[in-house]
Amino acid sequence: MAKSVLKISGLKVAYGGIKAVKGIDLDVNEGELITLIGANGAGKTTTLKAITGTLPPCSVEGDIKYMGESLLGTEPFKLIHKSLAMVPEGRGVFTRMSIQENLLMGAFIRNDKAGIDADIEKWFSVFPRLKERASQLAGTLSGGEQQMLAMARALMGHPKLLLLDEPSMGLSPIMVEKIFEVIRNVSAQGVTILLVEQNAKLALQAAHRGYVMDSGLITMNGEAKAMLDDPKVQAAYLGE
């Protein structure tokens, strides 16, 4: 039986009278790449922020279990110690630090210098553009380069679960292809991933299973390949 990494049960999030998430269930098992797709305002990012405890003041009901333990009430800075990392929408790189320093920040809980150095070289080999600019301030990078850096930084902590929030947003088509190539490769290495993404076609092509979110509810879920062929998904999200 597959080992559960993340289990969301009956999650509701409300800001005053506005119900952003209306009681959803979602499971991510070890080694899976799961995608959560849906239109803007569907509640996808709110769901990720509920997992990471980074929501503004609001009402949260239900439960979020990670590796069998409830995450509700866990302070966000403690998540990296639980091997949970997130690449937020907008990347969130440390703009006044160099690429090299950003990667070192991703490994701040580690003390195996040789392993850290080896991982930096590993991600430099995956993203040669970062290696060429290793001493450059992260704030001077393009959006695509910042996305590469944000992903590499998150992976420096060897997460058991990687949350990705809209990694392709605002990127050129060539850069989007590169980012998804890396997502597939990271998944193939056994890292469990929950991907929130507006590019439904690429997300479902990369994922094992998918969930569709609409107006705060999960309206459909299943094998990603079957969802790609579903007329309702095609009409609503794939432009077909």
C-alpha distance (Angstrom), angle and dihedral (degrees) to the residues before:
residue distance angle dihedral
M1 . . .
A2 3.81 . .
K3 3.80 114.8 .
S4 3.81 113.9 -119.0
V5 3.81 114.7 -125.3
L6 3.81 98.6 171.1
K7 3.81 127.7 17.1
I8 3.80 120.4 178.3
S9 3.81 114.9 -169.4
G10 3.81 126.3 -173.0
L11 3.81 93.6 -24.2
K12 3.79 114.4 -174.1
V13 3.80 124.6 176.3
A14 3.81 122.1 -175.8
Y15 3.79 131.5 178.4
G16 3.78 103.0 -157.8
G17 3.78 103.9 -58.3
I18 3.80 94.4 -14.7
K19 3.81 113.5 99.2
A20 3.80 106.4 -154.9
V21 3.82 96.3 171.1
K22 3.79 117.6 26.3
G23 3.79 107.9 -165.4
I24 3.79 113.0 -50.6
D25 3.80 134.2 178.6
L26 3.80 120.7 -155.1
D27 3.81 132.9 166.0
V28 3.80 130.8 -162.6
N29 3.79 117.6 -173.5
E30 3.78 128.2 -159.5
G31 3.80 113.1 -73.7
E32 3.80 94.8 10.3
L33 3.77 127.6 130.1
I34 3.80 104.5 -148.0
T35 3.79 122.8 -176.6
L36 3.79 128.2 -156.4
I37 3.80 110.7 -158.8
G38 3.77 133.4 179.7
A39 3.78 144.7 119.0
N40 3.80 125.1 -66.7
G41 3.79 110.7 -71.9
A42 3.81 94.1 22.9
G43 3.83 91.8 123.4
K44 3.81 99.6 -103.4
T45 3.80 98.2 127.3
T46 3.81 90.8 41.0
T47 3.81 87.5 56.8
L48 3.82 91.7 52.9
K49 3.80 91.3 46.7
A50 3.80 89.5 51.2
I51 3.81 88.9 54.6
T52 3.82 92.1 50.1
G53 3.81 97.0 39.7
T54 3.81 92.4 -121.5
L55 3.80 98.8 123.4
P56 3.81 120.4 124.5
P57 3.82 114.7 -114.7
C58 3.80 107.2 -53.4
S59 3.79 143.8 127.2
V60 3.82 115.6 -81.8
E61 3.82 123.4 -173.3
G62 3.78 132.4 174.6
D63 3.79 126.7 37.8
I64 3.78 139.5 -75.3
K65 3.79 115.1 -161.1
Y66 3.80 121.9 -168.9
M67 3.81 116.9 -172.8
G68 3.80 87.1 -13.8
E69 3.83 96.1 -53.7
S70 3.80 126.7 104.5
L71 3.80 113.8 -110.9
L72 3.79 95.8 -164.9
G73 3.79 109.0 120.0
T74 3.82 93.8 13.7
E75 3.80 111.7 137.1
P76 3.82 110.6 -117.2
F77 3.82 95.1 -124.9
K78 3.80 89.7 60.6
L79 3.80 93.5 60.3
I80 3.80 95.2 81.0
H81 3.82 87.5 58.3
K82 3.82 86.0 56.9
S83 3.85 90.2 52.3
L84 3.80 93.5 -109.4
A85 3.80 117.9 132.3
M86 3.79 134.4 176.8
V87 3.80 132.9 -159.3
P88 3.81 100.7 -154.0
E89 3.78 128.0 -145.0
G90 3.81 105.0 -89.3
R91 3.84 91.1 31.8
G92 3.83 98.3 -108.1
V93 3.80 96.8 -139.5
F94 3.80 119.3 169.4
T95 3.80 96.2 -102.9
R96 3.82 97.7 -165.2
M97 3.79 93.7 49.8
S98 3.79 126.6 78.1
I99 3.79 124.3 -107.3
Q100 3.80 89.6 -105.7
E101 3.82 91.6 50.8
N102 3.83 91.2 48.6
L103 3.80 90.2 54.5
L104 3.80 91.2 48.3
M105 3.82 88.8 52.2
G106 3.80 88.1 56.5
A107 3.81 88.1 59.0
F108 3.80 97.7 42.3
I109 3.82 94.0 123.0
R110 3.81 91.8 53.0
N111 3.81 125.5 84.9
D112 3.81 100.7 -175.2
K113 3.81 98.4 108.9
A114 3.80 95.0 -176.8
G115 3.81 90.9 50.7
I116 3.82 92.0 47.2
D117 3.81 91.3 50.4
A118 3.81 90.0 48.3
D119 3.82 91.3 50.5
I120 3.81 92.0 49.4
E121 3.80 89.0 53.4
K122 3.80 90.0 46.4
W123 3.80 92.8 55.8
F124 3.80 91.4 41.8
S125 3.81 87.0 57.2
V126 3.82 90.2 50.6
F127 3.82 92.0 45.7
P128 3.84 106.4 31.1
R129 3.79 89.5 174.4
L130 3.81 89.5 66.3
K131 3.80 91.7 51.1
E132 3.81 91.1 53.1
R133 3.83 88.5 54.2
A134 3.82 99.8 35.4
S135 3.82 94.3 134.4
Q136 3.81 94.8 40.2
L137 3.81 119.9 109.3
A138 3.79 110.7 -101.5
G139 3.81 90.9 -132.0
T140 3.81 90.5 66.3
L141 3.82 93.9 58.0
S142 3.80 125.3 102.2
G143 3.80 119.2 -105.9
G144 3.79 91.5 -100.1
E145 3.79 93.0 49.4
Q146 3.81 90.3 49.0
Q147 3.81 89.4 51.9
M148 3.82 90.2 52.1
L149 3.81 89.4 49.7
A150 3.81 93.9 47.0
M151 3.81 90.8 52.3
A152 3.80 93.9 45.6
R153 3.81 91.1 47.3
A154 3.83 91.8 52.1
L155 3.80 91.2 48.9
M156 3.82 92.1 51.9
G157 3.82 86.9 76.5
H158 3.85 92.3 58.7
P159 3.83 93.5 -125.0
K160 3.79 121.4 -157.3
L161 3.81 86.8 -153.7
L162 3.81 124.5 30.2
L163 3.81 118.6 -165.2
L164 3.81 115.2 -158.8
D165 3.80 118.9 -168.2
E166 3.83 114.0 -162.0
P167 3.84 96.2 -37.2
S168 3.82 93.1 176.2
M169 3.81 97.4 49.6
G170 3.80 113.4 130.2
L171 3.80 95.3 -2.6
S172 3.79 129.0 129.4
P173 3.83 116.7 -103.7
I174 3.83 91.4 -107.8
M175 3.81 91.4 51.5
V176 3.81 91.7 46.3
E177 3.82 89.3 55.8
K178 3.82 90.4 50.1
I179 3.81 93.0 49.7
F180 3.81 91.9 49.8
E181 3.79 90.9 47.3
V182 3.81 88.1 56.6
I183 3.83 92.1 45.7
R184 3.81 89.9 54.0
N185 3.82 91.7 46.7
V186 3.81 93.0 49.1
S187 3.80 89.5 49.3
A188 3.81 90.3 49.5
Q189 3.83 88.1 56.0
G190 3.81 88.8 61.7
V191 3.81 100.9 -100.5
T192 3.81 111.0 145.3
I193 3.82 110.6 -127.9
L194 3.80 136.3 -168.3
L195 3.80 107.4 -165.9
V196 3.80 123.5 -166.3
E197 3.78 107.6 -165.6
Q198 3.81 141.0 160.1
N199 3.80 93.0 -156.3
A200 3.79 91.5 82.6
K201 3.79 96.3 178.1
L202 3.80 96.3 55.2
A203 3.79 91.5 40.3
L204 3.80 93.8 52.9
Q205 3.81 91.9 43.5
A206 3.82 89.0 56.3
A207 3.81 99.0 39.2
H208 3.80 133.9 83.2
R209 3.81 93.3 -148.2
G210 3.77 135.3 7.3
Y211 3.79 140.5 -154.4
V212 3.80 124.6 -157.9
M213 3.81 115.9 -146.8
D214 3.79 122.7 -163.3
S215 3.81 127.0 172.6
G216 3.79 93.0 -17.3
L217 3.81 96.6 -47.4
I218 3.80 134.6 98.6
T219 3.81 101.9 -120.6
M220 3.81 99.3 175.3
N221 3.79 140.7 6.9
G222 3.77 137.6 172.3
E223 3.78 146.6 105.4
A224 3.79 108.8 -17.2
K225 3.81 94.4 -131.6
A226 3.81 91.8 53.4
M227 3.80 90.7 48.1
L228 3.81 90.6 53.4
D229 3.81 87.9 58.9
D230 3.81 95.2 43.5
P231 3.84 111.1 112.5
K232 3.83 92.3 -144.6
V233 3.82 92.3 53.4
Q234 3.80 90.5 44.2
A235 3.79 92.6 51.3
A236 3.81 95.9 45.0
Y237 3.81 103.7 35.8
L238 3.81 112.3 9.2
G239 3.77 99.7 52.1
E240 3.81 92.6 -124.9
